[in-house]
Amino acid sequence: MRFAGGLFYISGAILMVVNVVATVRKGSFQKEVPAEAPALANIGKNRKEGEGTHLWLERTPVLLGILSFLTISIGSSVEIIPTLSLKKSVPTISAVKPYSPLELEGRDLYIREGCNSCHSQMIRPFRDEITRFNGKNGQYSKAGEFVYDRPFLWGSKRTGPDLHREGGKNPSSWHYKHMYNPRSTSAGSIMPRFPWLIATNLDRSKMVDKMKLMKNTFEVPYTKPQIDSADAWADNQASKIVKDIFSEAADLKDAYAKRPKGELEKKEIVALIAYLQRLGTDIKTTEIKTASNN
């Protein structure tokens, strides 16, 4: 479809050039000749003998406007009504689950810091895209993977690599060091440092409200027990991430040895890591189970 559309587009451009050249060749150049547009004759709205339908419509703006509106309305209805009549227009992937409370907070931090301004989150269905960005999973992005994303973060801006398959590609300690100083993990990186994420405590005051908003407004299938246990859920996930960081990087463990226990679990960096480690991990490389829209 894209090829056909492009073919029509380039064909029209070529035809325009041919038309301009043919028009120029038909004419003759006359230097400094005064010109004046002739006065419009009042020929009324009635169709003249031998006058074509299109030419007649062009000089009856009211009728042309009404017919144009009807044409656009019919075309829009044909496209919009079928979509509105579907309960869901995107196939459901059974393996895709809603974000955990900590991942939801991490996603908001990702947006707040403008990460999506440099990193796209949509691997196109091309071999080079999949090979370059597949990470742990070897799949291009599926529409059903984004059903719980509000707002969507699709885009084509790639100052940095696409991150949709980032989950599991690098250890949590790598993300910690990368956010503190990108050059320590990626030589020559132009990404800025984000040290405040390590120094600032995560504000969880709106976490439960966010989950309720997602459930009530966007029909994200959070259960009441999940919402009620959001803080404990986030605490457990944060503790696991910190445990992974310390087990993977002894230098970070030593750096936090003299600090209060549980301090790192409260920082914004942990929530951001939770989100990054979730990206693109819901589907498997060998099988995608979909549920019927019926």
C-alpha positions as CSV (number, residue, x, y, z in Angstrom):
1,M,0.0,0.0,0.0
2,R,2.8,2.4,0.8
3,F,4.6,1.5,-2.5
4,A,1.3,2.1,-4.4
5,G,0.8,5.4,-2.7
6,G,4.4,6.5,-3.3
7,L,4.0,5.5,-7.0
8,F,1.0,7.7,-7.4
9,Y,2.8,10.6,-5.6
10,I,5.9,10.4,-7.8
11,S,3.8,9.9,-10.9
12,G,1.9,13.1,-10.1
13,A,5.2,15.0,-9.6
14,I,6.6,13.8,-12.9
15,L,3.3,14.7,-14.7
16,M,3.4,18.2,-13.2
17,V,6.9,18.7,-14.6
18,V,5.9,17.5,-18.0
19,N,2.8,19.7,-17.9
20,V,4.9,22.8,-17.0
21,V,7.4,22.1,-19.8
22,A,4.7,21.5,-22.3
23,T,2.9,24.8,-21.3
24,V,6.1,26.8,-21.6
25,R,6.9,25.4,-25.0
26,K,3.4,26.3,-26.3
27,G,3.8,29.9,-25.3
28,S,5.9,32.8,-26.6
29,F,7.8,35.4,-24.6
30,Q,6.7,39.0,-25.0
31,K,8.7,41.7,-23.1
32,E,7.0,44.4,-21.0
33,V,3.4,43.9,-22.3
34,P,0.8,45.6,-20.1
35,A,-1.9,43.1,-19.0
36,E,-5.3,43.5,-17.4
37,A,-7.7,40.9,-16.4
38,P,-11.0,41.1,-18.2
39,A,-14.1,41.9,-16.2
40,L,-16.2,38.9,-15.2
41,A,-19.4,38.6,-17.1
42,N,-22.5,38.1,-15.2
43,I,-23.7,34.8,-16.6
44,G,-25.9,33.7,-13.7
45,K,-26.2,30.4,-12.0
46,N,-27.9,28.6,-14.8
47,R,-25.9,26.1,-16.8
48,K,-25.0,27.3,-20.3
49,E,-25.4,25.3,-23.4
50,G,-22.4,23.1,-23.9
51,E,-20.9,23.9,-20.5
52,G,-19.4,20.9,-18.6
53,T,-20.8,19.8,-15.2
54,H,-17.5,20.5,-13.4
55,L,-17.0,23.9,-14.8
56,W,-20.6,24.8,-13.9
57,L,-20.1,23.5,-10.3
58,E,-16.9,25.6,-10.0
59,R,-18.9,28.9,-10.5
60,T,-21.7,27.9,-8.1
61,P,-19.8,28.0,-4.8
62,V,-22.8,27.3,-2.5
63,L,-23.7,24.1,-4.3
64,L,-20.1,23.1,-4.7
65,G,-19.6,23.6,-0.9
66,I,-22.6,21.5,0.0
67,L,-21.6,18.7,-2.3
68,S,-18.0,18.8,-1.0
69,F,-19.3,18.6,2.5
70,L,-21.5,15.6,1.7
71,T,-18.6,13.8,-0.1
72,I,-16.2,14.4,2.8
73,S,-18.9,13.2,5.3
74,I,-19.5,10.0,3.4
75,G,-15.8,9.3,3.1
76,S,-15.1,10.0,6.8
77,S,-18.1,7.9,7.9
78,V,-16.8,4.9,5.9
79,E,-13.5,5.1,7.7
80,I,-14.6,6.2,11.2
81,I,-17.8,4.3,11.9
82,P,-16.4,0.7,11.5
83,T,-13.6,1.6,14.0
84,L,-16.1,3.1,16.5
85,S,-18.3,0.0,16.2
86,L,-15.5,-2.3,17.4
87,K,-15.1,-2.9,21.1
88,K,-11.4,-3.2,20.5
89,S,-9.6,-2.4,17.2
90,V,-6.3,-3.8,18.4
91,P,-5.8,-7.6,18.8
92,T,-5.3,-8.6,22.4
93,I,-2.0,-10.4,23.2
94,S,-2.7,-12.7,26.2
95,A,0.9,-12.4,27.5
96,V,0.7,-8.5,27.8
97,K,-0.1,-7.4,31.3
98,P,-0.6,-4.0,32.8
99,Y,2.4,-2.2,34.3
100,S,3.2,-2.7,38.0
101,P,2.8,0.4,40.2
102,L,6.6,0.9,40.3
103,E,6.8,0.5,36.5
104,L,3.9,3.0,36.1
105,E,5.9,5.5,38.1
106,G,9.0,4.8,36.2
107,R,7.2,5.4,32.9
108,D,6.1,8.8,34.1
109,L,9.8,9.6,35.0
110,Y,10.8,8.5,31.6
111,I,8.4,11.0,30.1
112,R,9.3,13.7,32.6
113,E,12.9,13.5,31.7
114,G,12.2,13.6,28.0
115,C,13.7,10.2,27.3
116,N,11.2,9.6,24.5
117,S,12.5,12.7,22.7
118,C,15.6,10.8,21.8
119,H,14.6,7.2,21.9
120,S,11.7,5.7,19.9
121,Q,9.8,2.7,21.3
122,M,8.6,1.0,18.1
123,I,10.7,-1.5,16.2
124,R,9.4,-1.7,12.6
125,P,8.8,-5.0,10.8
126,F,12.0,-4.9,8.8
127,R,14.9,-7.3,9.1
128,D,17.5,-4.6,9.8
129,E,15.3,-3.1,12.5
130,I,14.8,-6.4,14.3
131,T,18.5,-7.3,14.0
132,R,19.6,-4.0,15.4
133,F,17.2,-3.5,18.2
134,N,15.9,-7.0,19.1
135,G,17.8,-7.2,22.4
136,K,16.7,-10.4,24.3
137,N,13.5,-10.8,22.2
138,G,13.6,-11.2,18.4
139,Q,10.3,-9.6,17.5
140,Y,9.2,-6.4,15.9
141,S,6.7,-4.3,17.8
142,K,3.1,-5.5,17.8
143,A,0.1,-3.2,18.3
144,G,-1.2,-5.3,21.1
145,E,1.9,-4.6,23.2
146,F,0.8,-1.0,23.7
147,V,-2.8,-1.4,24.8
148,Y,-2.0,-0.2,28.3
149,D,0.2,2.7,27.3
150,R,-1.2,6.1,28.1
151,P,0.0,8.2,26.5
152,F,1.6,6.3,23.6
153,L,5.3,6.9,23.1
154,W,5.6,5.9,19.4
155,G,7.9,8.0,17.3
156,S,10.7,8.1,14.8
157,K,13.3,10.3,16.6
158,R,16.4,8.3,17.2
159,T,19.2,10.3,18.6
160,G,19.7,7.2,20.7
161,P,18.7,3.6,19.9
162,D,15.1,2.3,20.0
163,L,14.3,0.9,23.5
164,H,11.3,-1.2,22.9
165,R,13.3,-4.4,23.5
166,E,15.5,-3.0,26.2
167,G,14.0,-5.2,29.0
168,G,16.6,-7.8,30.0
169,K,19.1,-6.6,27.5
170,N,21.4,-5.1,30.2
171,P,21.6,-5.7,33.9
172,S,20.0,-3.3,36.3
173,S,23.4,-2.1,37.5
174,W,24.2,-1.1,33.9
175,H,21.2,1.1,33.8
176,Y,22.1,2.7,37.2
177,K,25.6,3.5,35.9
178,H,24.3,4.6,32.5
179,M,21.9,7.1,34.0
180,Y,24.6,8.4,36.4
181,N,27.2,8.8,33.6
182,P,26.4,7.4,30.2
183,R,30.1,7.5,29.1
184,S,30.9,4.9,31.8
185,T,28.9,2.3,30.0
186,S,28.7,3.6,26.4
187,A,31.9,5.2,25.1
188,G,31.2,8.3,23.1
189,S,27.6,8.7,24.1
190,I,26.2,12.2,23.8
191,M,23.4,11.4,26.3
192,P,23.3,13.8,29.3
193,R,23.8,12.7,32.9
194,F,20.8,12.2,35.2
195,P,22.4,12.1,38.7
196,W,19.3,13.6,40.4
197,L,17.4,10.4,39.8
198,I,19.8,8.7,42.2
199,A,19.6,11.5,44.7
200,T,15.8,12.1,44.7
201,N,13.2,10.1,46.5
202,L,10.3,8.8,44.4
203,D,7.1,10.6,45.1
204,R,4.5,7.8,45.5
205,S,1.7,10.0,46.7
206,K,-0.3,9.7,43.4
207,M,0.6,6.1,42.7
208,V,-2.7,4.6,43.8
209,D,-4.7,7.4,42.1
210,K,-2.8,6.7,38.8
211,M,-3.8,3.0,39.0
212,K,-7.4,4.0,39.7
213,L,-7.4,6.4,36.7
214,M,-6.0,3.8,34.4
215,K,-8.6,1.3,35.5
216,N,-11.7,3.6,35.5
217,T,-10.9,5.8,32.5
218,F,-8.8,3.6,30.2
219,E,-10.1,0.2,31.3
220,V,-6.7,-1.2,32.3
221,P,-7.6,-4.5,34.1
222,Y,-6.1,-3.7,37.6
223,T,-7.9,-5.7,40.3
224,K,-9.0,-4.2,43.6
225,P,-6.5,-6.4,45.6
226,Q,-3.7,-5.1,43.3
227,I,-4.7,-1.5,43.8
228,D,-5.0,-2.0,47.6
229,S,-1.5,-3.6,47.8
230,A,0.2,-1.1,45.4
231,D,2.7,0.1,48.0
232,A,3.7,-3.4,49.1
233,W,3.9,-4.4,45.4
234,A,6.2,-1.5,44.7
235,D,8.3,-2.2,47.8
236,N,8.9,-5.8,46.8
237,Q,9.9,-4.9,43.2
238,A,12.2,-2.1,44.4
239,S,13.9,-4.4,46.8
240,K,14.5,-7.0,44.1
241,I,16.0,-4.4,41.7
242,V,18.3,-3.1,44.5
243,K,19.3,-6.7,45.3
244,D,20.2,-7.3,41.7
245,I,22.2,-4.0,41.5
246,F,24.3,-4.9,44.5
247,S,24.8,-8.5,43.4
248,E,25.9,-7.4,39.9
249,A,28.1,-4.4,41.0
250,A,30.3,-4.7,44.1
251,D,31.4,-1.1,43.8
252,L,27.8,0.1,44.1
253,K,27.2,-2.1,47.1
254,D,30.3,-0.7,48.8
255,A,29.2,2.9,48.0
256,Y,25.9,2.3,49.8
257,A,27.3,0.2,52.6
258,K,27.4,3.1,55.1
259,R,24.0,4.6,54.1
260,P,20.7,3.8,55.8
261,K,19.2,0.5,54.9
262,G,16.5,0.7,52.2
263,E,17.6,4.2,51.1
264,L,18.3,3.2,47.4
265,E,14.9,1.5,47.2
266,K,13.2,4.8,47.7
267,K,15.0,6.6,44.8
268,E,13.6,7.6,41.4
269,I,16.3,5.6,39.6
270,V,14.9,2.3,40.8
271,A,11.4,3.1,39.4
272,L,13.0,4.1,36.1
273,I,15.0,0.9,36.0
274,A,11.8,-1.1,36.7
275,Y,10.2,0.4,33.6
276,L,13.2,0.0,31.4
277,Q,13.6,-3.7,32.4
278,R,9.9,-4.3,31.5
279,L,10.1,-2.9,28.0
280,G,9.3,-5.5,25.4
281,T,9.4,-8.5,27.6
282,D,5.8,-9.5,27.6
283,I,5.9,-11.5,24.3
284,K,8.1,-14.5,23.5
285,T,10.1,-15.0,20.4
286,T,8.5,-18.2,19.4
287,E,4.8,-17.7,19.9
288,I,2.3,-14.9,20.2
289,K,-1.1,-15.9,21.5
290,T,-3.9,-13.6,20.5
291,A,-7.5,-13.4,21.6
292,S,-10.3,-12.9,19.1
293,N,-12.0,-9.4,19.1
294,N,-15.3,-11.2,18.8
